[in-house]
Amino acid sequence: MSLATQRVSAFCRQDYPDWHKGRRDFGLWYIEIERADILEYCQQIQAHCQPFLAKNYQRQLHITVFVAGFVVPQKRWHDDIDPADLDLQYAALQNLDLPAFRLSLGAIDSFEQCLFVHINDRQQSLARIRDALQTVGTEISPPRYCPHITLGFYQNNFLCQQIFAKIAEIEQQPLSFWVKKLTFGSYQATDLQGKLTPILQWELT
């Protein structure tokens, strides 16, 4: 199939009870984007591509590092994480003894359902973090990891060539930044565009 006929998928606002099974908070380790110039750049991209993006995307700009699962007092399902699991993950990060590291922004791109910016990790620091977490827990995520910043979901089944034509109009900026902390937080499973609530943080050495 050529790019001329391929389409992205519209964001679906329906609830997914078979997925969350009544559980409320879905947890992940992530890097929150806090640098003003990077936030401004990402917001400019969002504004430029707004005709394609679904409304009410409220999630803080971030890089997902490891998808942990539903935060619960006691495990019941395979995709649960309880306080004992979280303690093991935090200890694995502390044992890693990783110094602060640099990441940089890559190309603006598109997944099937969302617009995003690639993240370049030349030192493979994210891979080291993920390897450490996977020694004490199973990630609840597709097998292929692609570090990125999600900028929003699509509001309709637009042609891919329309999306990439819009991206081509943007002057891309290869900004770099230091990562000095990793956050564990969650979002409400019934609101896939909702905000992240931080629960704990790991300060890098």
C-alpha positions in Angstrom: 0.0 0.0 0.0 1.4 3.4 -0.9 1.6 6.4 1.4 -0.9 8.1 -0.8 -3.6 5.7 0.3 -2.5 4.9 3.9 -4.4 6.6 6.7 -3.8 7.3 10.4 -6.4 6.1 13.0 -8.7 8.5 14.8 -8.5 8.6 18.6 -11.4 6.7 20.2 -12.9 8.3 23.3 -14.8 5.2 24.5 -14.0 3.5 27.7 -12.2 0.1 27.8 -13.5 -1.8 30.8 -12.2 -5.1 29.5 -8.7 -3.6 29.8 -8.8 -1.8 33.1 -11.3 -4.2 34.9 -12.3 -1.5 37.3 -8.8 -0.5 38.1 -8.2 3.3 38.1 -4.5 4.2 37.9 -2.1 3.0 35.1 1.5 3.5 36.1 4.7 4.2 34.2 8.3 5.4 34.6 8.8 8.6 32.6 10.9 11.7 32.0 8.9 14.9 32.2 9.9 17.6 29.8 10.5 20.8 31.8 12.9 22.9 29.7 11.1 26.0 28.5 12.6 26.0 25.0 11.7 22.4 24.4 8.1 22.9 25.7 7.8 26.0 23.5 9.0 24.0 20.4 6.6 21.1 21.1 3.7 23.5 21.6 4.6 25.2 18.3 4.4 21.8 16.5 1.1 21.1 18.2 -0.3 24.4 17.2 0.8 23.9 13.6 -0.7 20.5 13.4 -3.8 21.3 15.4 -6.2 20.7 12.5 -5.3 17.0 12.7 -5.2 16.6 16.5 -7.9 15.5 18.9 -9.0 18.1 21.5 -8.4 17.9 25.2 -5.0 16.3 25.2 -3.9 17.2 28.7 -1.0 14.9 29.4 2.3 16.6 30.3 4.9 16.3 27.6 7.1 13.4 28.6 9.2 10.4 27.5 7.8 7.1 28.6 10.7 4.9 29.8 9.0 1.8 31.2 5.3 0.9 31.3 4.7 -0.7 34.7 1.0 -1.6 34.8 -2.0 -0.8 37.1 -1.1 0.6 40.5 -3.0 -1.5 43.1 -2.6 -2.4 46.8 -2.2 -6.1 46.0 -1.6 -7.9 42.8 -4.4 -9.8 41.1 -3.8 -9.6 37.4 -0.6 -10.0 35.3 -0.6 -6.2 34.5 -0.7 -5.1 38.2 2.1 -3.4 40.1 1.8 -3.3 43.9 4.0 -1.5 46.5 6.4 -4.5 46.8 7.0 -4.5 43.0 7.5 -0.7 43.0 10.1 -1.1 45.8 12.0 -3.6 43.8 12.0 -1.4 40.7 13.2 1.6 42.7 16.0 -0.5 44.3 17.0 -1.7 40.8 17.4 1.9 39.7 19.4 2.9 42.8 21.7 -0.1 42.2 22.2 1.1 38.6 24.1 4.1 39.9 23.5 6.0 36.7 24.8 9.6 36.3 22.8 12.4 34.7 22.7 12.0 30.9 21.9 13.9 27.8 19.1 13.2 25.3 18.3 15.1 22.1 15.2 15.7 20.0 15.0 13.9 16.7 12.6 14.1 13.7 8.9 14.8 14.0 7.1 11.7 13.0 3.8 9.8 13.2 2.6 6.6 14.7 -0.7 5.1 13.5 -2.7 7.1 16.1 -0.5 10.0 17.2 2.0 12.7 16.3 5.4 12.5 18.1 9.0 13.7 18.2 11.8 11.0 18.2 14.3 11.0 21.1 17.9 10.3 20.4 19.7 8.4 23.1 23.3 8.1 21.9 24.7 6.9 25.2 22.0 4.2 25.5 21.1 5.4 29.0 17.4 4.7 28.5 18.3 1.1 27.5 20.3 0.7 30.7 17.4 1.9 32.8 14.9 -0.4 31.0 17.3 -3.4 31.4 17.5 -2.7 35.1 13.7 -2.5 35.5 13.1 -5.6 33.4 15.3 -7.6 35.8 12.6 -7.2 38.5 9.4 -6.8 36.5 7.7 -7.5 33.1 6.9 -4.4 31.0 3.3 -4.0 30.0 4.0 -2.7 26.5 4.6 -3.7 22.9 8.0 -5.4 22.5 9.6 -2.7 20.4 10.6 0.4 22.3 10.8 3.8 20.5 11.7 6.7 22.8 9.6 9.7 21.9 7.4 12.6 23.0 3.8 12.2 22.1 2.2 15.5 20.9 -1.4 14.4 20.5 -3.8 11.8 19.0 -5.5 12.2 15.7 -9.1 13.3 15.6 -9.9 11.6 12.3 -8.6 9.0 9.8 -6.5 11.4 7.8 -4.3 10.4 4.9 -0.7 9.9 6.0 0.5 12.1 3.1 -1.5 15.0 4.6 0.2 14.5 8.0 3.7 14.3 6.5 3.1 17.3 4.3 2.2 19.3 7.3 5.3 18.1 9.2 7.5 19.1 6.3 6.4 22.7 6.8 8.0 22.8 10.2 11.6 23.9 10.8 12.8 21.0 13.0 15.1 21.8 16.0 17.6 19.1 17.3 17.6 20.5 20.9 19.4 18.5 23.6 18.9 18.4 27.3 20.1 16.8 30.5 18.1 14.2 32.4 18.6 14.4 36.1 15.5 12.5 37.4 13.1 9.8 36.5 9.5 9.9 37.7 7.0 7.1 38.5 3.4 8.3 38.0 0.0 7.3 36.7 -2.9 8.4 34.7 -6.6 7.5 35.0 -7.3 4.5 32.8 -10.7 6.0 31.8 -9.0 9.1 30.5 -6.4 8.2 27.9 -5.6 11.9 27.3 -5.5 12.8 30.9 -2.8 14.2 33.1 0.0 12.2 34.8 0.1 12.3 38.6 3.6 11.8 40.0 4.0 9.3 42.8 7.8 9.1 43.4 11.0 10.2 41.8 14.5 8.8 41.4 17.3 11.3 41.4 20.2 10.4 39.1 23.7 10.6 40.7 
